[in-house]
Amino acid sequence: MEDHTKVSWKDDSVITRLNNSVDNVTMAVGQALTNPSERALLHLQDMIEHAERSVANALEKEGDIEPIRNLQQRLDQSKAKFNTLH
């Protein structure tokens, strides 16, 4: 059995918050693709900026670890889709 006393719940929440931010961007991209209004694009831009800050925070707190790299890659893919919208 793994010793959970060595794992801080705060560390896990940094990655959880990053995951939520990236998920929000992914959903907002989908919405903007189906309804590319100015409002949707501005909302998506705000969500991307928030997710980028979450990436920076996660890297600062956790370092360059695989879960963060994977989430950053997902964010980059969403940003590439966003760039096709405007």
Backbone hydrogen bonds in HBPLUS format (Angstrom, degrees):
<---DONOR---> <-ACCEPTOR-->    atom                        ^
c    i                          cat <-CA-CA->   ^        H-A-AA   ^      H-
h    n   atom  resd res      DA  || num        DHA   H-A  angle D-A-AA Bond
n    s   type  num  typ     dist DA aas  dist angle  dist       angle   num
A0007-VAL N   A0004-HIS O   3.29 MM   3  5.36 156.5  2.35 101.9 108.7     1
A0011-ASP N   A0008-SER O   3.17 MM   3  5.33 124.2  2.50  98.4 110.9     2
A0012-ASP N   A0008-SER O   3.36 MM   4  6.75 159.5  2.41 147.7 152.0     3
A0013-SER N   A0009-TRP O   3.01 MM   4  6.18 144.7  2.13 139.8 149.6     4
A0014-VAL N   A0010-LYS O   3.23 MM   4  6.54 137.8  2.42 143.6 152.5     5
A0014-VAL N   A0011-ASP O   3.27 MM   3  5.44 135.4  2.49  99.1 110.1     6
A0016-THR N   A0012-ASP O   2.94 MM   4  6.19 152.9  2.02 146.4 155.3     7
A0017-ARG N   A0013-SER O   2.80 MM   4  5.89 160.0  1.84 144.8 149.3     8
A0018-LEU N   A0014-VAL O   3.05 MM   4  6.26 154.6  2.12 140.7 148.0     9
A0019-ASN N   A0015-ILE O   2.83 MM   4  6.02 160.9  1.86 148.7 154.0    10
A0020-ASN N   A0016-THR O   2.90 MM   4  6.16 157.9  1.95 149.4 155.2    11
A0021-SER N   A0017-ARG O   2.93 MM   4  6.17 155.7  1.99 146.5 153.1    12
A0022-VAL N   A0018-LEU O   2.93 MM   4  6.20 162.4  1.96 156.7 160.8    13
A0023-ASP N   A0019-ASN O   2.87 MM   4  6.08 158.5  1.92 149.3 155.9    14
A0024-ASN N   A0020-ASN O   2.89 MM   4  6.10 153.7  1.96 146.2 153.3    15
A0025-VAL N   A0021-SER O   3.04 MM   4  6.35 152.2  2.11 145.5 152.6    16
A0026-THR N   A0022-VAL O   2.94 MM   4  6.21 161.9  1.97 151.9 156.8    17
A0027-MET N   A0023-ASP O   2.96 MM   4  6.25 160.6  2.00 152.2 156.7    18
A0028-ALA N   A0024-ASN O   2.91 MM   4  6.09 158.0  1.96 146.0 152.7    19
A0029-VAL N   A0025-VAL O   2.83 MM   4  6.06 150.8  1.92 153.6 161.1    20
A0030-GLY N   A0026-THR O   3.17 MM   4  6.44 159.8  2.21 145.0 149.7    21
A0031-GLN N   A0027-MET O   3.00 MM   4  6.33 154.8  2.06 148.4 155.4    22
A0032-ALA N   A0028-ALA O   2.85 MM   4  6.03 157.2  1.90 146.2 152.7    23
A0033-LEU N   A0029-VAL O   2.83 MM   4  6.03 145.6  1.94 149.5 159.1    24
A0034-THR N   A0030-GLY O   3.20 MM   4  6.45 148.0  2.31 141.2 148.5    25
A0035-ASN N   A0031-GLN O   2.81 MM   4  5.93 139.6  1.98 144.4 156.9    26
A0037-SER N   A0035-ASN O   2.73 MM   2  5.65 142.9  1.86 104.4  95.0    27
A0041-LEU N   A0037-SER O   3.00 MM   4  6.28 159.0  2.05 152.0 157.8    28
A0042-LEU N   A0038-GLU O   2.91 MM   4  6.14 156.7  1.97 150.6 156.8    29
A0043-HIS N   A0039-ARG O   2.92 MM   4  6.11 159.6  1.96 149.4 155.4    30
A0044-LEU N   A0040-ALA O   2.91 MM   4  6.07 155.9  1.96 144.0 151.0    31
A0045-GLN N   A0041-LEU O   2.91 MM   4  6.13 155.7  1.97 144.4 150.9    32
A0046-ASP N   A0042-LEU O   3.02 MM   4  6.31 158.1  2.07 148.4 153.5    33
A0047-MET N   A0043-HIS O   2.99 MM   4  6.30 156.6  2.04 148.3 154.9    34
A0048-ILE N   A0044-LEU O   2.88 MM   4  6.14 153.3  1.95 152.6 159.9    35
A0049-GLU N   A0045-GLN O   3.00 MM   4  6.27 162.3  2.03 150.8 155.1    36
A0050-HIS N   A0046-ASP O   2.97 MM   4  6.23 156.5  2.02 147.8 154.4    37
A0051-ALA N   A0047-MET O   2.90 MM   4  6.11 159.6  1.94 147.2 152.8    38
A0052-GLU N   A0048-ILE O   2.84 MM   4  6.09 152.9  1.91 151.1 158.9    39
A0053-ARG N   A0049-GLU O   3.05 MM   4  6.34 151.7  2.14 144.7 151.7    40
A0054-SER N   A0050-HIS O   2.95 MM   4  6.28 148.2  2.05 144.2 153.8    41
A0055-VAL N   A0051-ALA O   2.87 MM   4  6.19 148.8  1.96 147.7 155.9    42
A0056-ALA N   A0052-GLU O   3.04 MM   4  6.31 166.0  2.06 147.8 150.8    43
A0057-ASN N   A0053-ARG O   2.90 MM   4  6.10 158.8  1.95 147.9 154.0    44
A0058-ALA N   A0054-SER O   2.87 MM   4  6.02 161.2  1.90 147.5 152.8    45
A0059-LEU N   A0055-VAL O   2.85 MM   4  6.08 163.8  1.87 158.0 162.3    46
A0060-GLU N   A0056-ALA O   2.97 MM   4  6.13 153.1  2.04 143.7 151.3    47
A0061-LYS N   A0057-ASN O   2.90 MM   4  6.14 157.4  1.95 151.1 157.1    48
A0062-GLU N   A0058-ALA O   2.71 MM   4  5.61 164.5  1.73 154.3 159.3    49
A0063-GLY N   A0059-LEU O   2.82 MM   4  4.48 136.9  2.00 113.8 125.4    50
A0065-ILE N   A0063-GLY O   2.97 MM   2  5.79 121.0  2.33 111.9  95.4    51
A0068-ILE N   A0065-ILE O   3.09 MM   3  5.60 121.5  2.45 112.9 126.4    52
A0069-ARG N   A0065-ILE O   3.00 MM   4  6.28 160.7  2.04 154.4 160.7    53
A0070-ASN N   A0066-GLU O   2.86 MM   4  6.04 162.8  1.89 161.9 165.4    54
A0071-LEU N   A0067-PRO O   3.07 MM   4  6.27 157.2  2.12 141.9 147.8    55
A0072-GLN N   A0068-ILE O   2.82 MM   4  5.99 154.4  1.89 149.7 157.6    56
A0073-GLN N   A0069-ARG O   2.91 MM   4  6.11 148.7  2.01 144.5 152.9    57
A0074-ARG N   A0070-ASN O   3.03 MM   4  6.36 155.3  2.10 144.8 151.1    58
A0075-LEU N   A0071-LEU O   2.93 MM   4  6.19 155.0  1.99 146.0 153.0    59
A0076-ASP N   A0072-GLN O   2.88 MM   4  6.14 157.3  1.93 146.6 152.8    60
A0077-GLN N   A0073-GLN O   2.97 MM   4  6.27 150.9  2.06 147.8 155.3    61
A0078-SER N   A0074-ARG O   3.02 MM   4  6.33 155.4  2.09 146.5 153.1    62
A0079-LYS N   A0075-LEU O   2.84 MM   4  6.13 155.9  1.89 153.2 160.6    63
A0080-ALA N   A0076-ASP O   2.97 MM   4  6.18 147.5  2.08 141.9 150.2    64
A0081-LYS N   A0077-GLN O   3.13 MM   4  6.48 151.4  2.22 143.9 150.8    65
A0082-PHE N   A0078-SER O   2.91 MM   4  6.21 153.7  1.98 147.1 155.2    66
A0083-ASN N   A0079-LYS O   2.92 MM   4  6.18 151.0  2.01 146.0 153.3    67
A0084-THR N   A0081-LYS O   3.08 MM   3  5.29 140.0  2.24 100.6 111.9    68
A0085-LEU N   A0082-PHE O   2.88 MM   3  5.25 152.0  1.96 110.8 120.0    69
